Amino acid sequence: MSKGNLYWITGLSGAGKTTIGTLLYEYLKSKKDNVVFIDGDKTREVFQNKDYSEDGRRKQTYMNRNLCKLLTDQGIDVIIAVIGMRHEYREWNRKNIQNYFEIYLHVPIEILIKRDSKKIYSRAVRHELTNVYGIDMPYEEPQNPDIRICNDSVLTPKEVCEAIVRELEL
């Protein structure tokens, strides 16, 4: 049985991971049946993990990557939208998941603070919320993603998805 592909969409909160992941899912689903979309916020609910400390985030990432490996090993393509901002997580994926594609949605922190759709950054800046990557937690920007796209609203979400499809020749 051939392995599925893992499209690991990473970036800070508010970078557009869910929006782009949903569009990529819809595109791939129109081409084949064995595709799933996983949103990191939703897996937190499923796994009942409300721990946003470094340790809680590490545990969540391990659960996400193990789920992705389980599915891709069965020939299912997986698109996952997660922060997963540690080199060690992405390196594990590259070593252990045969068809791994890393998509980094880079957005300057100033733009994320202005967007702030979930009110995470404004609360973190006022010290009402802790453990926020880019504010009080350092993040490790992906060094060698398969695709790096600046998602600063110059391109529409559809155009970002089309760029990913072109780059990966999907």
KOLZA-874204 format. One line per 4 residues: number of its first residue (from 1); their letters; for each residue x, y, z of N, C-alpha, C. Coordinates in pm, whole numbers, plus 50000, padded with zeros to 5 digits. Layout:
BEGIN
NUM) A) X/Y/Z/X/Y/Z/X/Y/Z | ...
//
This chain:
BEGIN
1) MSKG) 50084/49882/50000/50000/50000/50000/50089/50124/50000 | 50054/50219/49916/50134/50342/49912/50094/50432/50028 | 50191/50509/50072/50170/50600/50184/50098/50726/50138 | 50025/50787/50229/49961/50914/50201/50059/51029/50219
5) NLYW) 50019/51144/50178/50100/51265/50194/50056/51340/50319 | 50153/51403/50386/50122/51492/50497/50159/51634/50456 | 50059/51721/50457/50078/51863/50430/50068/51935/50565 | 50183/51965/50623/50192/52024/50757/50197/52176/50740
9) ITGL) 50084/52242/50765/50076/52387/50749/50105/52450/50885 | 50213/52525/50892/50258/52582/51018/50270/52734/51007 | 50266/52797/51121/50275/52943/51130/50215/52985/51263 | 50237/53108/51298/50185/53159/51424/50032/53169/51423
13) SGAG) 49975/53187/51539/49831/53204/51551/49788/53324/51467 | 49684/53304/51387/49635/53411/51301/49700/53420/51166 | 49789/53327/51134/49862/53331/51006/49776/53284/50889 | 49661/53225/50916/49574/53179/50809/49582/53030/50783
17) KTTI) 49635/52954/50878/49654/52811/50859/49523/52737/50831 | 49421/52765/50911/49292/52696/50894/49228/52733/50761 | 49230/52860/50728/49170/52906/50602/49239/52841/50483 | 49371/52845/50480/49447/52788/50368/49433/52636/50369
21) GTLL) 49439/52576/50487/49423/52430/50497/49289/52383/50444 | 49184/52458/50475/49050/52423/50426/49044/52432/50274 | 49102/52537/50218/49103/52551/50072/49185/52440/50006 | 49298/52405/50065/49380/52297/50010/49305/52164/50019
25) YEYL) 49237/52143/50130/49155/52022/50147/49048/52014/50037 | 48977/52122/50016/48871/52122/49914/48929/52093/49776 | 49046/52148/49747/49110/52123/49618/49146/51975/49605 | 49216/51921/49706/49260/51781/49699/49141/51685/49700
29) KSKK) 49039/51719/49777/48920/51633/49786/48849/51624/49651 | 48861/51728/49571/48799/51724/49438/48876/51630/49344 | 48998/51595/49382/49083/51508/49300/49082/51362/49346 | 49060/51340/49477/49061/51204/49531/48982/51197/49660
33) DNVV) 48949/51075/49701/48862/51056/49817/48936/51049/49950 | 49056/50994/49950/49123/50966/50077/49205/51085/50129 | 49133/51191/50165/49195/51314/50216/49121/51357/50341 | 49196/51395/50445/49135/51451/50565/49203/51582/50600
37) FIDG) 49126/51669/50665/49178/51796/50715/49169/51794/50867 | 49279/51828/50931/49286/51833/51077/49325/51974/51118 | 49245/52033/51202/49274/52166/51256/49328/52150/51397 | 49441/52212/51425/49504/52199/51557/49414/52240/51672
41) DKTR) 49332/52343/51652/49239/52383/51758/49137/52273/51785 | 49096/52204/51681/48997/52097/51697/49057/51975/51766 | 49185/51943/51735/49245/51827/51802/49266/51856/51950 | 49286/51981/51986/49294/52015/52129/49163/51978/52198
45) EVFQ) 49050/52004/52131/48920/51967/52186/48905/51816/52195 | 48942/51747/52088/48928/51601/52084/49014/51536/52192 | 49139/51583/52206/49230/51525/52304/49214/51588/52442 | 49122/51684/52454/49094/51754/52579/49220/51810/52643
49) NKDY) 49298/51880/52562/49423/51940/52610/49407/52091/52611 | 49395/52146/52729/49384/52291/52744/49514/52351/52801 | 49619/52271/52800/49749/52313/52855/49832/52379/52745 | 49848/52510/52755/49922/52586/52654/50066/52614/52697
53) SEDG) 50111/52550/52804/50251/52563/52844/50338/52493/52739 | 50466/52511/52748/50558/52444/52654/50538/52293/52659 | 50524/52238/52779/50504/52094/52793/50370/52050/52734 | 50265/52126/52759/50134/52094/52702/50134/52100/52551
57) RRKQ) 50203/52199/52497/50213/52212/52351/50294/52097/52292 | 50399/52055/52362/50480/51942/52315/50395/51815/52310 | 50320/51791/52415/50234/51672/52419/50130/51677/52307 | 50073/51794/52284/49974/51809/52177/50038/51780/52041
61) TYMN) 50158/51831/52021/50227/51808/51893/50255/51659/51874 | 50296/51590/51980/50320/51446/51969/50193/51373/51929 | 50081/51412/51989/49954/51347/51953/49918/51377/51807 | 49936/51502/51765/49906/51539/51627/49993/51462/51528
65) RNLC) 50123/51459/51554/50212/51393/51457/50187/51243/51453 | 50157/51182/51567/50130/51038/51569/50000/51007/51495 | 49901/51093/51509/49776/51076/51435/49803/51089/51284 | 49881/51189/51247/49914/51207/51104/49989/51086/51049
69) KLLT) 50083/51033/51126/50158/50915/51080/50065/50795/51065 | 49976/50775/51162/49880/50665/51156/49799/50672/51027 | 49750/50790/50993/49667/50807/50874/49748/50795/50746 | 49863/50861/50739/49943/50855/50615/49995/50714/50590
73) DQGI) 50025/50641/50696/50069/50502/50679/49960/50416/50616 | 49834/50458/50626/49722/50386/50567/49684/50440/50430 | 49769/50526/50374/49744/50577/50239/49652/50696/50233 | 49626/50758/50347/49538/50875/50352/49621/51002/50348
77) DVII) 49583/51096/50263/49648/51227/50261/49592/51310/50375 | 49682/51377/50447/49643/51457/50563/49692/51600/50544 | 49603/51694/50566/49639/51835/50574/49616/51872/50719 | 49719/51922/50785/49703/51962/50924/49749/52106/50940
81) AVIG) 49669/52184/51011/49699/52324/51038/49732/52339/51186 | 49863/52357/51215/49910/52364/51353/50024/52464/51366 | 50040/52516/51487/50154/52605/51510/50282/52522/51505 | 50296/52420/51587/50410/52328/51583/50544/52396/51558
85) MRHE) 50576/52496/51637/50688/52585/51606/50822/52544/51667 | 50853/52419/51666/50984/52372/51712/51050/52291/51601 | 51179/52314/51585/51254/52240/51482/51243/52090/51504 | 51252/52049/51631/51252/51905/51660/51123/51837/51612
89) YREW) 51009/51906/51618/50884/51847/51573/50887/51824/51422 | 50929/51926/51351/50931/51917/51204/51037/51818/51156 | 51151/51813/51227/51255/51716/51192/51203/51574/51210 | 51128/51548/51318/51071/51416/51340/50981/51380/51222
93) NRKN) 50898/51475/51181/50808/51450/51068/50888/51410/50944 | 50993/51486/50914/51073/51458/50794/51136/51319/50800 | 51180/51278/50917/51246/51148/50933/51147/51032/50934 | 51026/51055/50983/50934/50944/51010/50811/50937/50922
97) IQNY) 50784/51040/50846/50667/51040/50759/50717/51052/50616 | 50692/50946/50540/50753/50931/50408/50727/51048/50313 | 50604/51092/50302/50568/51197/50207/50527/51323/50284 | 50626/51389/50342/50603/51505/50428/50631/51633/50352
101) FEIY) 50534/51725/50356/50549/51855/50291/50519/51963/50394 | 50617/52046/50420/50604/52152/50519/50571/52284/50449 | 50461/52345/50491/50415/52470/50433/50414/52574/50544 | 50500/52673/50532/50512/52775/50635/50444/52903/50589
105) LHVP) 50342/52943/50664/50274/53069/50638/50336/53174/50730 | 50422/53253/50672/50490/53357/50749/50407/53486/50744 | 50386/53543/50861/50319/53673/50871/50396/53753/50976 | 50440/53873/50943/50509/53954/51043/50422/53974/51168
109) IEIL) 50485/53972/51284/50412/53981/51411/50328/54108/51419 | 50375/54217/51358/50298/54341/51361/50162/54323/51293 | 50160/54249/51184/50034/54223/51112/49945/54129/51193 | 50006/54029/51256/49926/53936/51338/49861/54011/51454
113) IKRD) 49933/54104/51515/49878/54182/51626/49762/54268/51576 | 49773/54323/51456/49664/54404/51399/49543/54316/51366 | 49567/54198/51308/49456/54108/51273/49385/54060/51398 | 49461/53991/51483/49419/53944/51615/49275/53893/51620
117) SKKI) 49239/53807/51527/49101/53757/51517/49055/53684/51642 | 49146/53618/51712/49107/53544/51833/49135/53624/51961 | 49181/53747/51946/49214/53835/52059/49325/53775/52147 | 49410/53695/52087/49520/53634/52160/49631/53735/52185
121) YSRA) 49669/53806/52080/49783/53897/52092/49752/54017/52180 | 49634/54074/52167/49599/54191/52250/49598/54152/52398 | 49546/54034/52428/49544/53987/52567/49685/53956/52617 | 49770/53902/52530/49908/53870/52569/49988/53998/52594
125) VRHE) 49969/54099/52509/50040/54225/52525/49999/54293/52657 | 49873/54276/52697/49824/54333/52825/49854/54240/52944 | 49925/54131/52920/49963/54033/53022/49841/53964/53084 | 49734/53954/53006/49615/53881/53051/49622/53735/53006
129) LTNV) 49714/53706/52916/49729/53573/52860/49878/53545/52847 | 49918/53425/52884/50059/53387/52873/50073/53270/52778 | 50196/53232/52752/50229/53119/52664/50181/53143/52522 | 50214/53259/52468/50177/53295/52332/50305/53305/52250
133) YGID) 50317/53218/52149/50433/53225/52060/50440/53361/51993 | 50561/53415/51990/50584/53545/51927/50571/53661/52024 | 50513/53636/52143/50500/53741/52244/50585/53706/52366 | 50543/53606/52442/50622/53569/52560/50685/53429/52548
137) MPYE) 50663/53366/52436/50728/53237/52407/50804/53251/52275 | 50930/53213/52275/51004/53220/52149/50957/53110/52054 | 50958/53141/51926/50924/53036/51830/51042/53017/51736 | 51052/52897/51689/51160/52861/51598/51104/52861/51456
141) EPQN) 51133/52966/51385/51083/52979/51248/51139/52866/51162 | 51054/52801/51084/51103/52693/50998/51218/52741/50909 | 51323/52663/50906/51443/52700/50830/51438/52652/50685 | 51380/52535/50663/51379/52476/50529/51243/52419/50493
145) PDIR) 51138/52501/50500/51008/52446/50460/51006/52418/50310 | 50919/52328/50271/50905/52301/50127/50847/52423/50057 | 50760/52493/50128/50699/52616/50075/50696/52718/50187 | 50739/52838/50155/50730/52950/50249/50653/53060/50178
149) ICND) 50541/53098/50237/50457/53201/50175/50433/53311/50278 | 50454/53434/50237/50420/53547/50322/50270/53571/50305 | 50196/53543/50411/50050/53555/50407/50006/53684/50476 | 50053/53796/50421/50028/53927/50482/49911/54001/50418
153) SVLT) 49825/53928/50351/49703/53979/50287/49727/54044/50151 | 49849/54038/50099/49872/54086/49963/49802/53991/49866 | 49816/53860/49893/49746/53759/49815/49618/53720/49887 | 49516/53686/49812/49394/53634/49873/49421/53491/49920
157) PKEV) 49339/53439/50011/49356/53299/50051/49354/53204/49931 | 49266/53230/49835/49259/53145/49716/49390/53151/49639 | 49450/53268/49627/49578/53282/49556/49691/53211/49631 | 49687/53215/49764/49787/53143/49844/49773/52994/49818
161) CEAI) 49651/52943/49821/49627/52801/49795/49674/52763/49655 | 49643/52846/49558/49686/52819/49419/49839/52816/49410 | 49907/52901/49484/50054/52901/49484/50107/52771/49543 | 50044/52721/49649/50084/52593/49709/50064/52480/49609
165) VREL) 49949/52478/49546/49919/52374/49446/50022/52376/49333 | 50057/52494/49287/50159/52507/49180/50294/52458/49227 | 50336/52505/49345/50468/52468/49398/50482/52317/49418 | 50377/52254/49469/50381/52111/49495/50338/52026/49377
169) EL) 50299/52096/49268/50256/52028/49145/50144/51928/49174 | 50042/51975/49246/49930/51888/49283/49823/51885/49176
//
